[in-house]
Amino acid sequence: MIKELIIGTTNPAKTNQVRGALLPLNIQISDLSGINLPDVKEDGQTAQENARKKAESYSKFLNKTVLSMDNSLFFDDLPSEKQPGIFVRRINGQTDRCNDSEMLNHYVNLVSKLGEQTKGRWEFAVCIANGDKISETTLISPRIFTKHPSPVMIPGFPLESIQIDPDTGKYISEMTQNEQDIFWQRAIGQKLQEFIKNIDF
């Protein structure tokens, strides 16, 4: 099994997410902070294509095993043509990524049009690369979204301010680090751990 894993991101919130999900495996985890990286254009048609592009590029550049994860977002009560999909931060057809506050405001307004709360799901496209060796999977994680944002925002993960854990009733953004670790293990951790256990790089 992999003993050391680099998360293909400079977003500390995403690093904490994956680290928490994989905590039971006792893997040494780091990310790309402080590294002068090659530019990877995320122009894939799917989240899996984007995750693969990043994992392959960073792995070959660093000569190490890299996990990259790209997300798609879907709401139960939205028609297909209005779903965010892979354009979670590129709202309303914009080519530039919006910042955390713009992103949160957009989705608060979207959820408000659907009611007090609405159900949705994140699809996590995961790719682990070691040179030319590639392993991929997709994890699906249902969520409850509310139109009433928490005053607590996690930098890099603003939508945790409108997501409520159905098991505890807590906003994800208001959880302690230990509570978030437990949440991520429950939400995506079990399947992600099994996926990594079966990789032989």
C-alpha positions in Angstrom: 0.0 0.0 0.0 1.1 3.6 -0.6 3.0 5.0 2.4 3.5 8.5 1.2 1.0 10.5 -0.9 1.1 14.0 -2.3 -2.2 15.8 -2.7 -2.2 17.7 -6.0 -3.4 20.9 -4.6 -2.2 24.1 -2.9 -5.6 24.5 -1.1 -5.1 23.7 2.6 -8.8 22.9 3.0 -8.6 20.2 0.4 -5.5 18.8 1.9 -7.2 18.6 5.3 -10.2 17.0 3.7 -8.1 14.1 2.2 -5.9 13.8 5.2 -9.0 13.5 7.5 -10.6 10.9 5.1 -7.4 8.8 5.1 -6.5 9.2 8.7 -7.1 5.5 9.6 -4.5 4.4 7.0 -1.6 6.3 8.6 -0.3 7.6 5.3 2.2 10.5 5.2 0.4 13.2 3.4 1.7 16.5 1.9 0.6 18.9 -0.7 2.1 21.2 -3.4 2.4 24.3 -1.3 5.6 26.2 -1.9 6.5 24.2 -5.1 7.0 26.0 -8.4 4.6 23.9 -10.5 4.0 23.5 -14.2 0.8 25.1 -15.3 -2.0 22.6 -15.9 -5.0 23.8 -17.8 -8.2 22.3 -16.4 -10.1 22.2 -19.7 -11.4 18.6 -19.5 -15.0 17.8 -20.3 -15.4 15.9 -17.1 -14.0 16.1 -13.5 -12.2 12.9 -14.1 -10.3 14.3 -17.1 -9.2 17.3 -15.0 -8.2 15.1 -12.1 -6.1 12.9 -14.4 -4.4 15.8 -16.1 -3.3 17.2 -12.8 -2.2 13.9 -11.2 -0.2 12.9 -14.3 1.5 16.2 -14.7 2.4 16.7 -11.1 3.5 13.1 -10.7 5.9 13.2 -13.6 7.2 16.6 -12.6 7.9 15.5 -9.0 8.7 11.8 -9.8 6.4 10.9 -6.9 2.9 9.5 -6.3 0.2 12.2 -6.5 -3.5 12.1 -5.8 -5.6 14.8 -7.6 -9.3 15.3 -7.0 -11.7 17.3 -9.0 -15.3 17.9 -8.0 -18.7 18.2 -9.7 -21.8 19.5 -7.9 -25.4 18.6 -8.6 -28.7 19.6 -7.0 -31.7 17.3 -6.9 -34.2 20.0 -7.9 -32.4 21.7 -10.7 -32.8 20.8 -14.4 -29.8 19.4 -16.1 -29.0 22.5 -18.1 -28.7 24.6 -14.9 -26.5 22.1 -12.9 -23.1 23.5 -11.8 -21.5 20.2 -12.7 -17.7 20.7 -13.2 -18.1 24.5 -13.3 -18.6 25.0 -9.6 -16.5 28.1 -9.4 -17.1 29.3 -13.0 -20.6 30.5 -12.3 -23.0 31.9 -15.0 -20.7 30.9 -17.8 -17.7 33.0 -16.6 -14.3 31.9 -17.7 -12.6 33.2 -14.5 -12.9 31.4 -11.2 -14.9 33.3 -8.6 -13.5 34.0 -5.1 -14.9 32.4 -2.0 -17.4 35.2 -1.2 -18.8 35.4 -4.7 -19.1 31.6 -4.8 -21.0 31.5 -1.4 -23.3 34.3 -2.4 -24.2 32.6 -5.7 -25.1 29.3 -4.1 -27.0 30.9 -1.2 -29.2 32.6 -3.9 -29.5 29.4 -5.9 -30.6 27.4 -2.8 -33.0 30.1 -1.8 -34.8 29.7 -5.1 -35.2 26.0 -4.3 -36.5 26.4 -0.7 -35.2 26.5 2.8 -33.1 23.5 2.2 -32.4 21.2 -0.8 -30.6 18.0 -1.4 -27.7 17.5 -3.7 -24.5 15.6 -4.1 -20.8 16.1 -4.7 -19.0 13.8 -7.2 -15.3 13.5 -6.3 -13.3 12.4 -9.3 -10.1 10.9 -7.9 -6.9 10.0 -9.8 -3.7 8.7 -8.4 -0.6 8.7 -10.7 2.9 7.5 -10.4 4.6 8.3 -13.7 2.6 6.4 -16.3 0.7 4.3 -13.8 -2.8 5.6 -13.3 -5.7 4.5 -11.0 -9.1 6.3 -11.0 -12.4 6.2 -9.2 -15.4 8.4 -8.5 -16.9 8.9 -5.0 -20.5 10.2 -4.6 -21.3 12.1 -1.4 -25.0 13.3 -0.8 -25.4 16.6 1.0 -28.1 18.9 2.5 -27.7 22.5 1.5 -29.4 25.4 3.3 -30.1 29.0 2.3 -29.0 30.2 5.7 -25.2 30.4 5.7 -23.1 29.9 8.8 -21.0 33.0 9.8 -18.0 30.6 9.7 -16.3 30.2 6.4 -13.4 27.8 5.6 -11.0 29.5 3.2 -11.0 27.5 0.0 -14.2 25.6 0.9 -16.8 28.3 1.2 -19.8 26.0 0.5 -19.2 24.2 3.8 -21.0 27.2 5.2 -24.3 26.1 3.7 -23.9 22.4 4.1 -25.3 20.6 7.1 -24.3 17.1 8.3 -27.5 15.1 8.5 -26.0 12.9 11.2 -25.1 15.7 13.7 -27.1 18.7 12.4 -24.0 20.8 12.4 -22.7 23.1 9.7 -19.5 21.5 8.3 -17.8 24.9 8.6 -18.5 25.0 12.3 -17.0 21.5 13.1 -13.8 21.2 15.0 -10.9 19.6 13.0 -11.6 16.3 14.8 -15.3 16.5 13.9 -14.4 17.3 10.3 -12.0 14.3 10.1 -14.8 12.0 11.3 -17.2 13.6 8.8 -14.8 13.1 5.9 -14.1 9.5 6.9 -17.9 8.9 6.9 -18.6 10.9 3.7 -15.9 9.7 1.4 -13.2 8.0 3.6 -14.3 4.4 3.5 -14.4 4.1 -0.3 -11.3 6.2 -0.7 -9.4 4.0 1.8 -10.4 0.9 0.0 -9.4 2.4 -3.4 -5.9 3.2 -2.1 -5.4 -0.1 -0.3 -5.8 -1.8 -3.7 -3.2 0.3 -5.5 0.2 -1.3 -6.0 2.6 1.3 -7.2 
